[in-house]
Amino acid sequence: MHIRDAHSTDAAGIAEIYNDAVLNTTAIWNDATVDEADRAEWIAGRQGSGFPVLVADDGGEVVGYATYGDFRPHDGFRHTVEHSVYVRGDQRGSGIGRQLMMHLVDAARENGVHVMVAAIESGNTGSLRLHEKLGFVETGRMPEVGTKFGRWLDLVLLQLML
């Protein structure tokens, strides 16, 4: 397994991971799934804006992906990004998320990012632990700011000073 930049040919694998998270977890607070064309456009848009999209490739299969983008659209936030990292359901807990995050943090440092923000659902203890092990510090909790599966969700904000 190795970490590399995403290509349009990775769109189907990324869509599969994204859709599983939409349908079965509270990691993504969307209700609608996406198709391969949507993810190919998403990859091109991210990369076209200068943001990395990384994939964990295991023998030609996408088993995880990570990216970051603007934290907020205002000029004053130009040195702060918010990231996402997702791992295929059957690979969670195997260290892929950690490897993706380490590469993503390195890319952010190389690109002059000052702060990386994580916004994680409070019940996602695996993701919270991963981020804390990587040096992210909790900076806030926002009770009941989202909803999914008929229940209110709390958002935990963490940040890493780069």
DRENGUNU-930081 format. One record per atom (N, C-alpha, C): residue number from 1; residue in one letter; atom name; x negated, y, z negated. Coordinates in steps of 0.001 Angstrom, whole numbers. Atoms other than C-alpha are relative to their C-alpha. Example, Ala and Ser with C-alpha at 12.3 -4.5 7.8 and 13.67 -1.06 7.14 Angstrom:
REC    nr   rest   atom        xx        yy        zz
REC     1      a      N      -890     -1190         0
REC     1      a     CA    -12300     -4500     -7800
REC     1      a      C      -900      1200         0
REC     2      s      N       820     -1190        60
REC     2      s     CA    -13670     -1060     -7140
REC     2      s      C       770      1090      -730
//
This chain:
REC    nr   rest   atom        xx        yy        zz
REC     1      m      N      -849     -1177         0
REC     1      m     CA         0         0         0
REC     1      m      C      -892      1237         0
REC     2      h      N       751     -1251         2
REC     2      h     CA     -1305      3436       864
REC     2      h      C       948      1183       188
REC     3      i      N      -766     -1247       -84
REC     3      i     CA       -67      7017       690
REC     3      i      C      -485       750      1227
REC     4      r      N       345      -737     -1213
REC     4      r     CA        50      9004      3938
REC     4      r      C      1081      1031       288
REC     5      d      N     -1002      -956      -461
REC     5      d     CA      1840     11884      5632
REC     5      d      C      1107      -745       733
REC     6      a      N     -1149       609      -664
REC     6      a     CA      5320     10994      6854
REC     6      a      C        13       362      1485
REC     7      h      N      -235      -208     -1424
REC     7      h     CA      6114     10661     10547
REC     7      h      C      1498      -169       256
REC     8      s      N     -1426       140      -327
REC     8      s     CA      9494     10809     12271
REC     8      s      C       430     -1465        -9
REC     9      t      N      -328      1431         8
REC     9      t     CA      9317      7007     12527
REC     9      t      C       277      -529     -1405
REC    10      d      N      -278       386      1380
REC    10      d     CA      9594      6887      8712
REC    10      d      C      1403       395      -442
REC    11      a      N     -1304      -560       372
REC    11      a     CA     13033      8511      8767
REC    11      a      C       984     -1067      -470
REC    12      a      N      -950      1052       397
REC    12      a     CA     14993      5256      8544
REC    12      a      C      -308      -502     -1404
REC    13      g      N       388       459      1332
REC    13      g     CA     13027      4066      5502
REC    13      g      C       291      1034     -1071
REC    14      i      N      -298     -1075       949
REC    14      i     CA     13359      7434      3793
REC    14      i      C      1506       100      -214
REC    15      a      N     -1460       -55       122
REC    15      a     CA     17103      7487      4524
REC    15      a      C       518     -1137      -867
REC    16      e      N      -427      1157       802
REC    16      e     CA     17474      4005      3013
REC    16      e      C      -233       261     -1491
REC    17      i      N       319      -298      1403
REC    17      i     CA     15765      5086      -230
REC    17      i      C       900      1116      -525
REC    18      y      N      -852     -1119       383
REC    18      y     CA     17685      8374      -343
REC    18      y      C      1432      -476      -243
REC    19      n      N     -1387       448       109
REC    19      n     CA     21042      6690       249
REC    19      n      C       221      -911     -1204
REC    20      d      N      -115       840      1192
REC    20      d     CA     20415      4085     -2444
REC    20      d      C        73       873     -1247
REC    21      a      N       -27      -900      1151
REC    21      a     CA     19689      6907     -4902
REC    21      a      C      1331       747       -86
REC    22      v      N     -1299      -689       -10
REC    22      v     CA     22859      8741     -3833
REC    22      v      C      1102      -925      -508
REC    23      l      N     -1094       919       299
REC    23      l     CA     25087      5678     -4134
REC    23      l      C       -96      -667     -1369
REC    24      n      N       163       849      1178
REC    24      n     CA     23611      4008     -7206
REC    24      n      C      -683       636     -1200
REC    25      t      N       712      -625      1112
REC    25      t     CA     21781      6528     -9401
REC    25      t      C       458      1447      -191
REC    26      t      N      -233     -1432       219
REC    26      t     CA     22001      9999    -10882
REC    26      t      C     -1278       803       280
REC    27      a      N      1243      -709      -355
REC    27      a     CA     18564     10912     -9490
REC    27      a      C       262      1084      1035
REC    28      i      N      -397     -1001     -1003
REC    28      i     CA     20180     12764     -6573
REC    28      i      C      1455       354      -262
REC    29      w      N     -1339      -429       352
REC    29      w     CA     23260     14819     -7349
REC    29      w      C       821       349      1235
REC    30      n      N      -830      -112     -1196
REC    30      n     CA     24797     14484     -3896
REC    30      n      C       921     -1203        67
REC    31      d      N      -932      1102      -183
REC    31      d     CA     27761     12335     -2943
REC    31      d      C       -82      -587      1401
REC    32      a      N        34       426     -1404
REC    32      a     CA     27141     12096       818
REC    32      a      C     -1337      -653       349
REC    33      t      N      1213       647      -497
REC    33      t     CA     24675      9723      2418
REC    33      t      C      -443       683      1292
REC    34      v      N       574      -596     -1206
REC    34      v     CA     22467     10617      5390
REC    34      v      C      -379     -1118       968
REC    35      d      N       446       994      -982
REC    35      d     CA     21391      8891      8585
REC    35      d      C     -1443       280       409
REC    36      e      N      1391      -128      -427
REC    36      e     CA     18028      8447     10257
REC    36      e      C      -267      1332       680
REC    37      a      N       184     -1271      -705
REC    37      a     CA     18497     11513     12486
REC    37      a      C       -89      1168      -987
REC    38      d      N        40     -1044      1022
REC    38      d     CA     19193     13684      9436
REC    38      d      C     -1368        38      -673
REC    39      r      N      1290        34       683
REC    39      r     CA     16010     12530      7714
REC    39      r      C     -1152       369       932
REC    40      a      N      1037      -411      -962
REC    40      a     CA     13927     12981     10891
REC    40      a      C       -23      1526        97
REC    41      e      N       -86     -1466       -36
REC    41      e     CA     15161     16574     11063
REC    41      e      C      -526       598     -1302
REC    42      w      N       462      -451      1314
REC    42      w     CA     14479     16989      7341
REC    42      w      C     -1533       -45       -70
REC    43      i      N      1462       123       -11
REC    43      i     CA     10883     15710      7731
REC    43      i      C      -605      1129       833
REC    44      a      N       522     -1044      -896
REC    44      a     CA     10276     18079     10665
REC    44      a      C       151      1381      -623
REC    45      g      N      -229     -1295       636
REC    45      g     CA     11776     21007      8756
REC    45      g      C      -951       261     -1147
REC    46      r      N       934      -130      1126
REC    46      r     CA      9712     20404      5646
REC    46      r      C     -1417       262       495
REC    47      q      N      1364      -124      -498
REC    47      q     CA      6485     19926      7531
REC    47      q      C      -181      1284       797
REC    48      g      N        59     -1248      -756
REC    48      g     CA      7273     22862      9821
REC    48      g      C      -104      1226      -889
REC    49      s      N        97     -1094       969
REC    49      s     CA      7553     25054      6723
REC    49      s      C     -1288       -73      -815
REC    50      g      N      1284       125       685
REC    50      g     CA      4127     23898      5554
REC    50      g      C        22      -843     -1255
REC    51      f      N      -110       836      1188
REC    51      f     CA      5344     21486      2890
REC    51      f      C      -324     -1451       345
REC    52      p      N       322      1399      -273
REC    52      p     CA      4007     17938      2603
REC    52      p      C      1211      -910      -190
REC    53      v      N      -907      1126       229
REC    53      v     CA      6171     14867      2988
REC    53      v      C      -903     -1220        42
REC    54      l      N       869      1158       121
REC    54      l     CA      4279     11825      1774
REC    54      l      C       833     -1265      -101
REC    55      v      N      -656      1298       159
REC    55      v     CA      5261      8174      2060
REC    55      v      C      -991      -995      -572
REC    56      a      N       751      1170       436
REC    56      a     CA      4058      5070       301
REC    56      a      C       317     -1081      1020
REC    57      d      N      -137       958     -1096
REC    57      d     CA      3488      2604      3132
REC    57      d      C      -567     -1341      -446
REC    58      d      N       425      1351       364
REC    58      d     CA      3341     -1096      2339
REC    58      d      C       211      -905      1211
REC    59      g      N       -83       853     -1179
REC    59      g     CA      2584     -3033      5507
REC    59      g      C       974       505      1043
REC    60      g      N      -907      -583      -985
REC    60      g     CA      4553      -634      7675
REC    60      g      C      1386       304      -535
REC    61      e      N     -1291      -308       624
REC    61      e     CA      7500      -360      5266
REC    61      e      C      -151      1181      -945
REC    62      v      N       -21     -1131       926
REC    62      v     CA      8320      2868      3446
REC    62      v      C       608      -495     -1309
REC    63      v      N      -481       452      1302
REC    63      v     CA      8609      1971      -236
REC    63      v      C       157      1159      -983
REC    64      g      N      -190     -1182       820
REC    64      g     CA      8639      5521     -1586
REC    64      g      C      -366      1232       787
REC    65      y      N       367     -1263      -643
REC    65      y     CA      8353      9170      -635
REC    65      y      C        21      1121     -1025
REC    66      a      N        64     -1173       875
REC    66      a     CA      7581     12519     -2216
REC    66      a      C      -216      1240       851
REC    67      t      N       140     -1279      -684
REC    67      t     CA      7710     16152     -1183
REC    67      t      C       138      1124     -1016
REC    68      y      N      -368     -1176       775
REC    68      y     CA      7884     19638     -2550
REC    68      y      C       404      1103       965
REC    69      g      N      -451     -1140      -782
REC    69      g     CA      9423     22861     -1369
REC    69      g      C       191      1194      -911
REC    70      d      N      -219     -1225       770
REC    70      d     CA     10379     26337     -2501
REC    70      d      C       798      -295     -1267
REC    71      f      N      -738        91      1256
REC    71      f     CA     11493     26558     -6123
REC    71      f      C      1233       896        57
REC    72      r      N     -1072      -967      -203
REC    72      r     CA     13589     29648     -5438
REC    72      r      C      -381       827      1209
REC    73      p      N       296      -674     -1266
REC    73      p     CA     13876     31761     -2288
REC    73      p      C      -608      1395      -115
REC    74      h      N       478     -1367       185
REC    74      h     CA     12594     35008     -3789
REC    74      h      C     -1528        70        29
REC    75      d      N      1453      -169      -164
REC    75      d     CA      9078     36347     -3083
REC    75      d      C      -787      -258     -1279
REC    76      g      N       716       140      1262
REC    76      g     CA      8109     36350     -6744
REC    76      g      C      -273     -1440      -399
REC    77      f      N       170      1422       313
REC    77      f     CA      8378     32552     -6844
REC    77      f      C      -877      -713      1028
REC    78      r      N       721       614     -1126
REC    78      r     CA      6085     31966     -3839
REC    78      r      C     -1115      -948      -415
REC    79      h      N      1066       892       449
REC    79      h     CA      3456     30170     -5952
REC    79      h      C       533     -1152      -863
REC    80      t      N      -647      1055       784
REC    80      t     CA      5959     27811     -7605
REC    80      t      C       813      -869       944
REC    81      v      N      -746       941      -830
REC    81      v     CA      7407     24684     -6015
REC    81      v      C       781      -956      -896
REC    82      e      N      -741      1085       646
REC    82      e     CA      9972     22068     -6985
REC    82      e      C      -208     -1240       848
REC    83      h      N       308      1219      -742
REC    83      h     CA      9233     18507     -6036
REC    83      h      C      1069     -1076      -178
REC    84      s      N      -839      1191        70
REC    84      s     CA     11047     15230     -5431
REC    84      s      C      -880     -1208       240
REC    85      v      N       693      1266      -216
REC    85      v     CA      9767     11673     -5676
REC    85      v      C      1015     -1122      -196
REC    86      y      N      -948      1111        38
REC    86      y     CA     11778      8534     -4947
REC    86      y      C      -703     -1271       441
REC    87      v      N       587      1299      -291
REC    87      v     CA     10832      4870     -4881
REC    87      v      C      1135      -983       274
REC    88      r      N      -996      1010      -347
REC    88      r     CA     12749      2005     -3287
REC    88      r      C       368      -812     -1248
REC    89      g      N      -517       644      1202
REC    89      g     CA     14904       213     -5858
REC    89      g      C      -779     -1214      -463
REC    90      d      N       711      1222       380
REC    90      d     CA     13000     -3074     -5771
REC    90      d      C     -1465       242      -334
REC    91      q      N      1403      -340       270
REC    91      q     CA      9670     -1248     -6254
REC    91      q      C      -173       934     -1201
REC    92      r      N        95      -931      1133
REC    92      r     CA     10512      1029     -9195
REC    92      r      C      -745      -658     -1157
REC    93      g      N       779       503      1129
REC    93      g     CA      8174       657    -12147
REC    93      g      C     -1301      -668       394
REC    94      s      N      1208       686      -485
REC    94      s     CA      5341      -677     -9982
REC    94      s      C     -1205       924       137
REC    95      g      N      1108      -951      -102
REC    95      g     CA      3175      2466    -10070
REC    95      g      C         6       819      1282
REC    96      i      N       -61      -747     -1262
REC    96      i     CA      4188      3760     -6621
REC    96      i      C       333      1463      -249
REC    97      g      N      -364     -1384       310
REC    97      g     CA      5833      6872     -8069
REC    97      g      C     -1185       776      -530
REC    98      r      N      1199      -649       555
REC    98      r     CA      2670      7680    -10012
REC    98      r      C      -995       321      1114
REC    99      q      N       941      -246     -1093
REC    99      q     CA       499      7296     -6917
REC    99      q      C       487      1117       906
REC   100      l      N      -555     -1073      -824
REC   100      l     CA      2818      9473     -4847
REC   100      l      C      -170      1348      -689
REC   101      m      N        97     -1259       732
REC   101      m     CA      2853     12132     -7561
REC   101      m      C     -1433       503       -65
REC   102      m      N      1399      -430        67
REC   102      m     CA      -934     12175     -7899
REC   102      m      C      -433       608      1331
REC   103      h      N       320      -558     -1322
REC   103      h     CA     -1279     12736     -4135
REC   103      h      C       723      1334       221
REC   104      l      N      -780     -1222      -180
REC   104      l     CA      1465     15367     -4179
REC   104      l      C      -598      1155      -813
REC   105      v      N       631     -1025       839
REC   105      v     CA      -173     17267     -7055
REC   105      v      C     -1308       461       640
REC   106      d      N      1243      -377      -690
REC   106      d     CA     -3502     17172     -5203
REC   106      d      C       291       915      1193
REC   107      a      N      -371      -824     -1157
REC   107      a     CA     -1816     18566     -2071
REC   107      a      C       426      1395      -453
REC   108      a      N      -444     -1302       512
REC   108      a     CA      -198     21334     -4122
REC   108      a      C     -1192       850      -427
REC   109      r      N      1204      -745       420
REC   109      r     CA     -3529     22319     -5646
REC   109      r      C      -760       511      1221
REC   110      e      N       708      -397     -1225
REC   110      e     CA     -5154     22363     -2208
REC   110      e      C       714      1135       715
REC   111      n      N      -788     -1032      -673
REC   111      n     CA     -2330     24601      -970
REC   111      n      C       211      1241      -868
REC   112      g      N       -59     -1203       818
REC   112      g     CA     -2750     27131     -3781
REC   112      g      C      1254       147      -845
REC   113      v      N     -1193       -55       848
REC   113      v     CA       398     26238     -5709
REC   113      v      C      -450       209     -1449
REC   114      h      N       334      -292      1394
REC   114      h     CA       344     27572     -9271
REC   114      h      C       790      -874      -979
REC   115      v      N      -857       783       885
REC   115      v     CA      3285     25699    -10861
REC   115      v      C       846      -956       827
REC   116      m      N      -900       984      -599
REC   116      m     CA      5127     22505     -9901
REC   116      m      C      1097      -296     -1019
REC   117      v      N     -1161       193       862
REC   117      v     CA      8623     22110    -11334
REC   117      v      C       660     -1335       325
REC   118      a      N      -802      1217      -133
REC   118      a     CA     10540     18879    -11927
REC   118      a      C      1352       268      -636
REC   119      a      N     -1355      -101       536
REC   119      a     CA     14309     18871    -12418
REC   119      a      C       568     -1419       -11
REC   120      i      N      -313      1414       142
REC   120      i     CA     15348     15464    -13765
REC   120      i      C      1232      -183      -875
REC   121      e      N     -1188       325       800
REC   121      e     CA     18647     14066    -15040
REC   121      e      C      -462      -589     -1332
REC   122      s      N       501       326      1340
REC   122      s     CA     18286     13609    -18810
REC   122      s      C       -17     -1492      -310
REC   123      g      N       -25      1444       243
REC   123      g     CA     19116      9890    -18702
REC   123      g      C     -1027      -778       791
REC   124      n      N      1000       675      -841
REC   124      n     CA     16345      9101    -16205
REC   124      n      C     -1319       -78      -774
REC   125      t      N      1152        70       899
REC   125      t     CA     13846      8095    -18879
REC   125      t      C     -1272      -436       715
REC   126      g      N      1186       415      -744
REC   126      g     CA     11496      6386    -16416
REC   126      g      C      -677      1173       673
REC   127      s      N       557     -1168      -676
REC   127      s     CA     11040      9573    -14408
REC   127      s      C      -532      1009     -1012
REC   128      l      N       471      -932      1028
REC   128      l     CA     10764     11717    -17538
REC   128      l      C     -1348      -458      -561
REC   129      r      N      1266       530       536
REC   129      r     CA      8024      9438    -18941
REC   129      r      C     -1136       147      1001
REC   130      l      N      1023      -128     -1045
REC   130      l     CA      6160      9390    -15621
REC   130      l      C      -528      1428        41
REC   131      h      N       414     -1401       -91
REC   131      h     CA      6104     13177    -15457
REC   131      h      C      -786       434     -1230
REC   132      e      N       731      -365      1217
REC   132      e     CA      5017     13552    -19067
REC   132      e      C     -1407      -600        20
REC   133      k      N      1320       628       -92
REC   133      k     CA      2143     11090    -18484
REC   133      k      C      -910       739       974
REC   134      l      N       778      -759      -981
REC   134      l     CA      1054     13259    -15550
REC   134      l      C      -277      1435      -455
REC   135      g      N       298     -1318       549
REC   135      g     CA       914     16351    -17765
REC   135      g      C      1126      1012        91
REC   136      f      N     -1139      -914       -48
REC   136      f     CA      4330     17885    -17083
REC   136      f      C       513       220     -1422
REC   137      v      N      -495      -381      1308
REC   137      v     CA      5782     19702    -20089
REC   137      v      C      1457       433       143
REC   138      e      N     -1403      -417       -23
REC   138      e     CA      9483     20052    -20823
REC   138      e      C        97      1472      -359
REC   139      t      N      -162     -1431       237
REC   139      t     CA     10473     23702    -20593
REC   139      t      C      1453       412      -185
REC   140      g      N     -1399      -346       204
REC   140      g     CA     14256     23527    -20752
REC   140      g      C       945     -1165       238
REC   141      r      N     -1080       962      -201
REC   141      r     CA     17461     21520    -20910
REC   141      r      C      1264       785       280
REC   142      m      N     -1225      -677      -394
REC   142      m     CA     20658     22527    -19235
REC   142      m      C      1152     -1009      -100
REC   143      p      N     -1085       961       199
REC   143      p     CA     23689     20637    -20611
REC   143      p      C      1129       166      1022
REC   144      e      N     -1202       100      -830
REC   144      e     CA     26485     19576    -18268
REC   144      e      C        23       954      1193
REC   145      v      N        50      -879     -1170
REC   145      v     CA     25328     21553    -15215
REC   145      v      C       328      -741      1296
REC   146      g      N      -334       786     -1179
REC   146      g     CA     26122     18716    -12802
REC   146      g      C       967     -1105      -359
REC   147      t      N      -913      1109       222
REC   147      t     CA     28551     15883    -12337
REC   147      t      C      -185     -1048      1085
REC   148      k      N        74      1114      -940
REC   148      k     CA     28421     12487    -10721
REC   148      k      C       595     -1221      -689
REC   149      f      N      -620      1221       526
REC   149      f     CA     30256      9202    -11152
REC   149      f      C       992       298     -1123
REC   150      g      N     -1041      -346       964
REC   150      g     CA     32954     11003    -13160
REC   150      g      C      -500       442     -1363
REC   151      r      N       507      -475      1293
REC   151      r     CA     30688     12288    -15916
REC   151      r      C      -909      1204       196
REC   152      w      N       869     -1169       -22
REC   152      w     CA     28795     15446    -16762
REC   152      w      C     -1440      -428      -193
REC   153      l      N      1421       320        67
REC   153      l     CA     25027     15401    -16337
REC   153      l      C      -790      1190      -536
REC   154      d      N       911     -1004       527
REC   154      d     CA     22320     17283    -18213
REC   154      d      C     -1270        -8       836
REC   155      l      N      1214      -142      -789
REC   155      l     CA     19269     18593    -16365
REC   155      l      C     -1159       388      -914
REC   156      v      N      1212      -314       757
REC   156      v     CA     15790     18563    -17903
REC   156      v      C      -983       642       982
REC   157      l      N       995      -680      -812
REC   157      l     CA     13267     21025    -16486
REC   157      l      C     -1377      -208      -624
REC   158      l      N      1382       178       429
REC   158      l     CA      9561     20232    -16692
REC   158      l      C      -879       749       981
REC   159      q      N       921      -670      -920
REC   159      q     CA      6572     22019    -15233
REC   159      q      C     -1425      -430      -271
REC   160      l      N      1433       284        68
REC   160      l     CA      2935     21385    -14510
REC   160      l      C      -728      1218       509
REC   161      m      N       830     -1128      -402
REC   161      m     CA       506     24291    -14428
REC   161      m      C     -1187      -572       768
REC   162      l      N      1058       526      -837
REC   162      l     CA     -1900     23634    -11580
REC   162      l      C     -1243       877       -51
//
